[in-house]
Amino acid sequence: MKDSPSPTPHLARRLSQVLALQTIIGLGLVCVAVYVVISLTLADRQRETLDHKQEAIKHLLREGRGTHSPEALTHMFNDFLMGHDELSLRLTSASGSKIYEQLRQPEDDDQSTVRRFSVEIPAANGNTQSVQALLFLDRRSDDHVLRHLAWTLAMAAIAGALLVSLTSKWLVRIGLKPLRSLVNQTRSLSAQDLHRRLDDVNQPQELRPLIAQFNALLDRLAIAYQQMEAFNADVAHELNTPLTTLISSCELALRKPRSAVELQDVLASNLEDLQRMAGIVADMLFLSHADRGAEARRTDVGSLAALAAEVVEFHEAALQEASLKVRIKGDASASIDARLLRRALSNLLGNATRYGRAGSTVIIEITLHAPSQGSLPAPSCCHQLLIAVCNEGADIDPKHLPRLFDRFYRAEAARTHSHTDRNHGLGLAIVSAIARMHNGQTFAESANGQSRIGLLLPIK
């Protein structure tokens, strides 16, 4: 049984929830901090009040005990406590008799702070006696203030969180407006308008790199789509001609009885067209296989010059027809896929044969590539094998060089040499695929009537 898919997260809702949560936490921390500070401040004030009153009581006892009667002393302490309804006082002698008492709350009241201290005062006989004092401070007013403050802060935090929660959706909606604009722009994109791109005007800086990357992707897709359309037209043209020939030939052969010799001639002609079609299909299948990550099967090859000579021998008839000669320059041994390298070299030589100037010499270079060699791509390791085919002929426009190895790409607008092009615009793309299967790369140079196209393969 398949698990039900998790719900798709909603960015606006998630941002609103995060803002509300941050508000609750932030306001909560602020409110707790305010409450703690006020509570500590009130506690310090209570302690200071008790300290001050304690010193005042000691002063009154020491100064007035011997000169005042008990009635006068009681009157003095009543005056002392007047206006201080939060204070209560009890004075007892060492024997336990009460000297003074005024309690405004029970002794065991848990909302009172009790301060116990003793005072040594002079006695009538010239000695000193100890007076025990109990000073009570009622905290009810301060506790009431703290409770009121706590409720006020709690309501403020809740109200602030609710306010942010209610407004965050609107704020997030405004913040995500550029994304909705991009969505509307992408919705208008289609294969019928390959030149339209996303507009980054008035877009925030955070989105501009994404827009740039997306536009670059659209550029690549547009090129690929155009190449695909051109390739479809080329393949349709290449397949239509032999198919039409095959159909016409078969229809003619079936109109009346034919001898075995005549049927053999028809089959031989049809076989050539079928082989041409099979070549197109085989190239397409090879590129598809390479795109899926196929790697070369390396074996030790003692002489790459000998391998190149085999390829030259295979192209001997086409070279003679084009009035071209071939010279192999250099040699090396390497661990490569010989079958794939033959195919790559065959495509390169076929390309040079089609576009080489009659009477010139095509040079096949085989050498170890060093990092300092000209404008070739920098090698990714210390040693790379360079295999290149050089021919004399018209220069290739520099704007075409970076795309020569693109699949389905033709440098010339007209289908020049199309009747002899056995690779159908895929020859150099196959060379590039073979280089990638060896973890290598390709290069192309053209200047002063010399074109040099080849590949660099790392040596293992």
Number of C-alpha atoms within 10 A of each C-alpha: 3 4 5 6 6 6 6 6 8 8 11 17 14 13 16 21 16 14 19 21 15 14 20 20 14 14 19 18 13 14 19 15 12 15 17 14 12 16 17 12 12 17 14 12 12 17 15 12 13 19 12 11 16 20 11 12 18 18 14 15 20 14 13 15 17 14 10 14 11 13 10 13 19 16 13 15 17 15 11 14 15 10 9 11 11 16 23 21 20 16 22 17 16 12 9 10 10 13 16 18 16 16 14 14 15 11 12 8 11 11 16 19 15 19 15 11 13 17 19 14 18 16 12 9 6 7 9 12 15 15 21 19 22 17 21 25 22 21 18 13 11 16 14 11 14 17 13 12 17 17 11 13 19 16 12 15 21 16 13 16 22 15 13 21 19 13 15 20 18 14 14 17 17 11 13 13 12 16 14 13 14 17 12 12 14 14 9 12 15 10 11 7 10 15 11 17 18 18 14 16 7 8 15 12 9 8 13 15 12 12 17 15 11 15 16 13 12 18 16 12 14 17 15 16 14 16 17 15 13 16 19 13 12 17 17 11 12 19 18 13 13 20 16 12 14 20 13 12 15 15 11 12 16 11 8 8 9 12 9 9 9 12 15 12 11 16 15 12 15 19 14 13 19 15 12 17 19 13 15 18 13 12 17 14 12 14 19 13 13 17 12 8 11 16 16 19 13 15 12 11 16 13 12 22 19 14 17 23 15 14 20 22 11 12 15 15 11 15 23 13 10 17 15 19 16 19 15 17 14 13 18 15 16 19 15 20 18 18 13 20 21 16 16 25 22 20 22 24 26 23 19 24 25 17 17 25 18 17 12 15 19 22 19 27 20 21 18 18 19 16 15 10 9 8 9 17 14 14 18 13 12 10 16 22 20 20 26 23 26 24 25 23 18 15 14 18 11 12 9 14 16 11 15 23 23 19 21 22 24 20 15 10 7 8 12 13 10 14 9 9 15 18 18 19 24 24 25 25 23 25 25 25 27 27 23 21 20 22 15 19 21 24 18 21 17 19 14 9 13 15 21 20 23 24 25 26 27 22 17 10
